[in-house]
Amino acid sequence: MSAHVKARGEFLWFFQRVTALLLVYFLGMHIVILHFIRKGTITFASVAEKFAANPVFYKVFYFIFIPALLFHAFNGAWSVFVDYNPPEKARKITGAVFWVIGISLTVLGIIAVNSLLGGVK
């Protein structure tokens, strides 16, 4: 195993743990903010109203939360996948598919947050 591959694996292992800690905080805050502090039915309008009250906080919050969540999920799925020792071609294709889906979902998540903020920049 080359030093580059080993260093990349160590980084992904470490970042998986970092995102796990971030997710404990962010998921907990997400649940508290949207499900316990908010009274009544959760609708697009009620969430947009809450976001409009503090747009900078919510933009920073979700711009960290969404990529951390998706990295953690896809890196975890990748780790399970490589545990089965697939052929190199399958690794490359699956890795590319995971990156494309992960980045696409991150972009969609950011678009959704921006729509809740009314396009606030």
C-alpha positions as CSV (number, residue, x, y, z in Angstrom):
1,M,0.0,0.0,0.0
2,S,1.5,3.4,-1.0
3,A,1.9,6.2,1.5
4,H,-0.6,8.3,-0.4
5,V,-3.3,5.6,-0.2
6,K,-2.6,5.1,3.5
7,A,-2.6,8.8,4.3
8,R,-5.9,9.2,2.4
9,G,-7.4,6.3,4.3
10,E,-6.3,7.8,7.6
11,F,-7.8,11.2,6.7
12,L,-11.1,9.6,5.7
13,W,-11.1,7.5,9.0
14,F,-10.4,10.7,11.0
15,F,-12.9,12.8,9.2
16,Q,-15.6,10.1,9.7
17,R,-15.1,10.6,13.4
18,V,-15.1,14.4,13.2
19,T,-18.4,14.4,11.2
20,A,-19.9,11.9,13.7
21,L,-19.2,14.5,16.5
22,L,-20.7,17.3,14.3
23,L,-23.7,15.2,13.6
24,V,-24.4,14.5,17.3
25,Y,-24.5,18.3,17.8
26,F,-26.2,19.4,14.6
27,L,-28.8,16.6,14.5
28,G,-29.6,17.3,18.1
29,M,-30.0,21.0,17.4
30,H,-32.1,20.3,14.3
31,I,-34.5,18.1,16.2
32,V,-34.8,20.6,19.2
33,I,-35.2,23.6,16.9
34,L,-37.7,22.2,14.4
35,H,-39.6,19.7,16.6
36,F,-39.5,20.9,20.2
37,I,-39.2,24.7,20.1
38,R,-41.7,25.0,17.3
39,K,-45.4,24.7,18.3
40,G,-48.0,23.4,15.9
41,T,-47.7,21.7,12.5
42,I,-44.4,21.9,10.7
43,T,-45.0,23.4,7.2
44,F,-42.8,25.0,4.6
45,A,-44.2,28.4,5.6
46,S,-43.5,27.9,9.3
47,V,-40.0,26.7,8.7
48,A,-39.3,29.6,6.3
49,E,-40.7,32.0,8.9
50,K,-38.3,30.5,11.5
51,F,-35.4,30.8,9.1
52,A,-36.2,34.4,8.3
53,A,-36.0,35.3,11.9
54,N,-32.2,34.5,12.0
55,P,-31.0,33.8,8.4
56,V,-27.2,33.9,9.1
57,F,-27.5,31.3,11.9
58,Y,-29.6,28.9,9.8
59,K,-27.4,29.4,6.7
60,V,-24.2,28.6,8.6
61,F,-25.9,25.8,10.5
62,Y,-27.2,24.0,7.5
63,F,-24.2,24.7,5.3
64,I,-22.2,22.7,7.8
65,F,-24.8,20.2,8.7
66,I,-25.8,19.0,5.2
67,P,-22.2,18.3,3.9
68,A,-21.2,16.7,7.2
69,L,-24.2,14.5,7.1
70,L,-23.7,13.4,3.5
71,F,-20.0,12.9,3.8
72,H,-20.6,10.8,6.9
73,A,-23.2,8.7,5.2
74,F,-21.4,8.1,1.9
75,N,-18.0,7.5,3.6
76,G,-19.7,5.0,5.9
77,A,-21.3,3.2,2.9
78,W,-17.9,3.3,1.2
79,S,-16.2,1.7,4.2
80,V,-18.8,-1.1,4.2
81,F,-18.4,-1.5,0.4
82,V,-14.6,-1.9,0.5
83,D,-14.8,-4.3,3.4
84,Y,-16.1,-6.8,0.8
85,N,-12.9,-6.3,-1.2
86,P,-14.4,-5.6,-4.6
87,P,-12.4,-5.5,-7.8
88,E,-10.5,-2.2,-8.5
89,K,-12.9,-1.3,-11.4
90,A,-16.0,-1.7,-9.1
91,R,-14.2,0.5,-6.4
92,K,-13.5,3.3,-8.9
93,I,-17.1,3.2,-10.4
94,T,-18.7,3.1,-7.0
95,G,-16.5,5.8,-5.6
96,A,-17.3,8.1,-8.5
97,V,-21.1,7.4,-8.1
98,F,-20.9,8.1,-4.4
99,W,-19.1,11.4,-5.0
100,V,-21.5,12.5,-7.7
101,I,-24.6,11.6,-5.6
102,G,-23.1,13.2,-2.5
103,I,-22.2,16.5,-4.2
104,S,-25.6,16.6,-6.0
105,L,-27.4,16.1,-2.7
106,T,-25.3,18.7,-1.0
107,V,-26.1,21.2,-3.8
108,L,-29.8,20.3,-3.6
109,G,-29.7,20.8,0.2
110,I,-28.1,24.2,-0.1
111,I,-30.7,25.2,-2.7
112,A,-33.5,24.1,-0.3
113,V,-32.0,26.1,2.5
114,N,-31.7,29.1,0.2
115,S,-35.3,28.8,-0.8
116,L,-36.3,28.7,2.9
117,L,-34.3,31.8,3.4
118,G,-36.1,33.4,0.4
119,G,-32.9,33.5,-1.6
120,V,-31.0,35.5,1.1
121,K,-27.3,35.8,0.1
